[in-house]
Amino acid sequence: MDKVRIAMIGAGGMANAVHYPSLAEMDDVEFAGICDLDPERLASTADRYGIDARFSDYRTMIEQTAPDAVYAIMPPHHVFDVAAWCLQQKQNLFIEKPPAVNAFQTRSLAAWAEQSGVKTMVAFNRRFIPVLVRAKELVCQRGEIIQCQASFLKNHLGGGPYYGGAIDILSCDAVHAVDALRWMGGEVAALASVVASYHLPFASAFNAVMRFESGATGVLQTNWSVGKRVHTFELHAAGISAFVDGNGDARIYTDNSEEPRVLVNTEVAGSTEFAHYYGYFAENRHFVDCIKSGRHPMPDLADAAKTMELVERIYASVI
Ligand SMILES: NC(=O)c1ccc[n+]([C@@H]2O[C@H](COP(=O)([O-])OP(=O)(O)OC[C@H]3O[C@@H](n4cnc5c(N)ncnc54)[C@H](O)[C@@H]3O)[C@@H](O)[C@H]2O)c1
């Protein structure tokens, strides 16, 4: 396959911010068609990327363009029917996080993917942030991770519930930190959590301590009622600790060193473009490479279902 032909459903904010530009950079990708319900978004995105095959109905687009893969980039409460239909048509599928509103819907999509024998990917981009990937490699070179932390803080004070209340903050957004913990620590054997509402009329803080099956300890710290957006990760193994800010740098301390080894995210990514240093280009590249080579993308829908199940365990394990 010289060129991977991709049909795009959705020309909204996230797709335009990172997915269209990332795919457009790749010489081995071609947009087979574009679809959006909103005519202005459809026209402006199609014009920007020079896509002639324009549709308001995704079924018509896929039947007429017969793509190698489909992207469906839309809010979690809108994506299920679209994704399920694409999977039933045996289309390889890339979707954003969260893959659905809950674990049940995600498992249903994973089952359709399994039945159709197609490749799927859910865009948990933190797993692809170059400086975080590099820090994890360096820590794991020293030994098994024994402790890790994912912290995701935002100031959402005065804001409403996500998508008018269609989905909770933990499932929709703080889920990034939950998925990062699984990526760093593996599957969770046991956990205890605190879920709280601070100065907002819905749950805004989700904190947990967990024991991984490996024996390592994981800490989740998320709160949407605090000073500003700060999203950081810690990874520790015997004699090494990495403190990572995907928007900034990684500081790595070994053997009581006073001065850290500093990895700057834009240098590790080789780019000052947000889509590159925050993992979006790399996740798109991974999916395209898997379509070309026949390899299985990760995280796929089945793996994403485990992250959504962990979200539900956090709600079910409140102390
Ligand atoms: N990974 C990240 O860091 C990150 C950041 C922000 C958002 N997201 C995720 O990206 C996803 C999309 O969010 P967004 O803010 O870009 O949404 P959006 O509302 O801006 O865009 C969605 C687009 O899909 C179109 N659409 C909806 N249903 C359709 C259908 N049946 N057929 C054709 N078009 C349809 C809408 O008209 C809209 O233009 C969400 O799941 C969100 O959680 C991820």
The ligand as an SDF file (V2000), in Angstrom:
LIG
                    3D

 44 48  0  0  0  0  0  0  0  0999 V2000
   -6.9270   13.9270   23.1100 N   0  0  0  0  0  0  0  0  0  0  0  0
   -7.1370   15.1890   23.4910 C   0  0  0  0  0  0  0  0  0  0  0  0
   -6.2600   15.8510   24.0380 O   0  0  0  0  0  0  0  0  0  0  0  0
   -8.4810   15.8190   23.2280 C   0  0  0  0  0  0  0  0  0  0  0  0
   -8.6550   17.1990   23.4220 C   0  0  0  0  0  0  0  0  0  0  0  0
   -9.9040   17.7600   23.1080 C   0  0  0  0  0  0  0  0  0  0  0  0
  -10.9420   16.9600   22.6500 C   0  0  0  0  0  0  0  0  0  0  0  0
  -10.7380   15.6080   22.4990 N   0  0  0  0  0  0  0  0  0  0  0  0
  -11.8170   14.7230   22.0210 C   0  0  0  0  0  0  0  0  0  0  0  0
  -12.0690   14.9900   20.6560 O   0  0  0  0  0  0  0  0  0  0  0  0
  -13.4240   14.6250   20.3490 C   0  0  0  0  0  0  0  0  0  0  0  0
  -14.0350   15.6880   19.4870 C   0  0  0  0  0  0  0  0  0  0  0  0
  -14.1370   16.8690   20.2170 O   0  0  0  0  0  0  0  0  0  0  0  0
  -14.3050   18.2730   19.4840 P   0  0  0  0  0  0  0  0  0  0  0  0
  -14.2690   19.2980   20.5790 O   0  0  0  0  0  0  0  0  0  0  0  0
  -13.3680   18.3950   18.3550 O   0  0  0  0  0  0  0  0  0  0  0  0
  -15.7800   18.1710   18.9240 O   0  0  0  0  0  0  0  0  0  0  0  0
  -16.5130   19.1960   17.9560 P   0  0  0  0  0  0  0  0  0  0  0  0
  -17.9160   19.2840   18.4450 O   0  0  0  0  0  0  0  0  0  0  0  0
  -15.7260   20.4730   17.7990 O   0  0  0  0  0  0  0  0  0  0  0  0
  -16.4620   18.4870   16.5370 O   0  0  0  0  0  0  0  0  0  0  0  0
  -17.2480   17.3860   16.2210 C   0  0  0  0  0  0  0  0  0  0  0  0
  -17.6890   17.5260   14.7790 C   0  0  0  0  0  0  0  0  0  0  0  0
  -18.3200   16.3080   14.4170 O   0  0  0  0  0  0  0  0  0  0  0  0
  -19.4360   16.6410   13.6090 C   0  0  0  0  0  0  0  0  0  0  0  0
  -20.3710   15.5050   13.6840 N   0  0  0  0  0  0  0  0  0  0  0  0
  -21.0460   15.0540   14.7590 C   0  0  0  0  0  0  0  0  0  0  0  0
  -21.8030   13.9970   14.4190 N   0  0  0  0  0  0  0  0  0  0  0  0
  -21.5950   13.7740   13.0930 C   0  0  0  0  0  0  0  0  0  0  0  0
  -22.0920   12.8370   12.1650 C   0  0  0  0  0  0  0  0  0  0  0  0
  -22.9560   11.8980   12.5020 N   0  0  0  0  0  0  0  0  0  0  0  0
  -21.6660   12.9100   10.8810 N   0  0  0  0  0  0  0  0  0  0  0  0
  -20.7850   13.8630   10.5050 C   0  0  0  0  0  0  0  0  0  0  0  0
  -20.2740   14.7920   11.3560 N   0  0  0  0  0  0  0  0  0  0  0  0
  -20.6760   14.7380   12.6260 C   0  0  0  0  0  0  0  0  0  0  0  0
  -19.9790   17.9130   14.1990 C   0  0  0  0  0  0  0  0  0  0  0  0
  -20.7710   18.6270   13.2590 O   0  0  0  0  0  0  0  0  0  0  0  0
  -18.6880   18.6610   14.5480 C   0  0  0  0  0  0  0  0  0  0  0  0
  -18.2290   19.4840   13.5020 O   0  0  0  0  0  0  0  0  0  0  0  0
  -14.1140   14.4020   21.7050 C   0  0  0  0  0  0  0  0  0  0  0  0
  -14.2590   13.0260   21.9320 O   0  0  0  0  0  0  0  0  0  0  0  0
  -13.1410   14.9660   22.7260 C   0  0  0  0  0  0  0  0  0  0  0  0
  -13.1800   14.2670   23.9580 O   0  0  0  0  0  0  0  0  0  0  0  0
   -9.5260   15.0420   22.7620 C   0  0  0  0  0  0  0  0  0  0  0  0
  1  2  1  0
  2  3  2  0
  2  4  1  0
  4  5  1  0
  4 44  2  0
  5  6  2  0
  6  7  1  0
  7  8  2  0
  8  9  1  0
  8 44  1  0
  9 10  1  0
  9 42  1  0
 10 11  1  0
 11 12  1  0
 11 40  1  0
 12 13  1  0
 13 14  1  0
 14 15  2  0
 14 16  1  0
 14 17  1  0
 17 18  1  0
 18 19  2  0
 18 20  1  0
 18 21  1  0
 21 22  1  0
 22 23  1  0
 23 24  1  0
 23 38  1  0
 24 25  1  0
 25 26  1  0
 25 36  1  0
 26 27  1  0
 26 35  1  0
 27 28  2  0
 28 29  1  0
 29 30  1  0
 29 35  2  0
 30 31  1  0
 30 32  2  0
 32 33  1  0
 33 34  2  0
 34 35  1  0
 36 37  1  0
 36 38  1  0
 38 39  1  0
 40 41  1  0
 40 42  1  0
 42 43  1  0
M  CHG  2   8   1  16  -1
M  END
$$$$
